[in-house]
Amino acid sequence: MRGSISTCSSIPPLSKAEVARLEELGAWGVDRDRYPPKPDFVVLADPDGNRFCVVDLGSAPSGG
């Protein structure tokens, strides 16, 4: 059964290389078809199905 609890890990700036590294470790993208235009986050799931997100705080109103 896949978990539905999400935790967020803020990694400024959002890096395609970081997401690729996590995917190489077994994570996979979740609900990418539901993202808004130009998202500042990526939702991933670990090999056990636990969801987490990588957030680009560089685009946050506070600037991170």
ABEGO torsion letter per residue (X at the ends): XBBABBBBBBBOBBBAAAAAAAAAAGBBBBGAAABBBGBABBBBBBAAGBBBBBBBAAABAAGX
